[in-house]
Structures are given as structure tokens and as C-alpha cells.
Amino acid sequence: MKKEMILSSLREAKDELDRLIDEIEKDSDFSFDGYYVGVQHIYHHLNTAWNIRNESEETIEGCSENDFYNWRRFPGDEFDMGT
């Protein structure tokens, strides 16, 4: 379950990043409103993939609304690129 959720979140982030890059390349009247929303979407999925890495299978399966909002948050001071 954890691996599948991490992969799903990373794929969603990749798909949104690919879509956003394509839009920027093709749209001469590119809107930064769409950019803002797209980057938020990317971060939501990247943060979820990162933040669930140490969660138990039971917590992931029983995902509460609070879990959902905590997992999507940008990692805080404890974020270490080496771990």
C-alpha cells in the first residue's frame, strides 16, 4: 500500500509537471494563475510521497482528513536532503 501510494503521488506530480511544461512551451499568453495552481498540485503530490514514507500501512489505509492535510504540507525543519 505505501509503495503504491508513493508511486501514485510521484506519477501525479510528474504528469502535472509534464503538463505545465507543455503549457508554458506552447502558450504565448501563458497565465501565471495556471502556473500557481499547477505548482501547488505538484507540491501536494511530492509532499505526500515524502511525508508518508514513515507512516504505517494501517495509518495510510485509514487516512483521516487530518492525515491528508498533514501529508500534503511542505516538510519542516526536519527535512534533510541526506535522509
C-alpha positions in Angstrom: 0.0 0.0 0.0 2.7 2.5 1.0 4.8 1.8 -2.2 1.7 2.1 -4.4 0.7 5.4 -2.8 4.2 6.8 -3.1 4.3 5.8 -6.8 0.8 7.2 -7.4 1.8 10.5 -5.8 5.0 10.7 -7.8 3.2 9.9 -11.0 0.6 12.6 -10.4 3.4 15.1 -9.7 5.2 14.1 -12.9 2.1 14.2 -15.0 1.3 17.7 -13.7 4.9 18.8 -14.3 4.9 17.5 -17.8 1.5 19.2 -18.5 2.8 22.5 -17.0 6.0 22.4 -19.1 4.0 21.7 -22.2 1.6 24.5 -21.5 4.4 27.0 -20.9 6.2 25.9 -24.1 3.1 26.2 -26.3 1.2 29.1 -24.9 2.5 32.5 -25.8 -0.1 34.1 -23.5 0.8 31.8 -20.5 -1.1 32.7 -17.3 0.8 32.7 -14.1 -2.5 31.9 -12.4 -2.4 28.5 -14.0 1.2 28.2 -13.1 0.5 28.9 -9.5 -2.2 26.2 -9.4 0.0 23.7 -11.3 2.9 24.1 -8.9 0.6 23.8 -5.9 -0.6 20.5 -7.4 3.0 19.3 -7.9 4.0 20.1 -4.4 0.9 18.5 -3.0 1.9 15.1 -4.6 5.6 15.4 -3.9 5.0 16.3 -0.2 2.5 13.4 0.2 5.1 11.0 -1.3 7.7 12.3 1.1 5.6 12.6 4.2 4.1 9.1 4.1 7.4 7.3 3.9 7.5 6.6 7.6 3.8 6.0 8.1 2.4 2.6 8.9 0.3 0.7 6.4 -2.6 1.0 8.9 -2.4 4.8 9.0 -2.2 5.0 5.3 -5.1 2.7 4.8 -7.2 4.6 7.4 -6.2 8.0 6.1 -8.1 10.6 8.1 -8.8 14.1 6.9 -6.1 15.3 9.3 -3.6 12.8 7.8 -4.5 14.1 4.3 -3.8 17.7 5.2 -0.6 16.8 7.2 0.8 14.7 4.4 0.5 17.4 1.8 2.3 20.0 3.8 5.8 21.0 2.9 8.4 19.3 5.1 9.5 21.5 8.0 12.9 22.0 9.7 13.3 18.2 10.0 13.6 17.9 6.2 17.1 16.7 5.4 18.2 16.1 1.8 20.5 13.4 3.1 17.8 11.1 4.5 
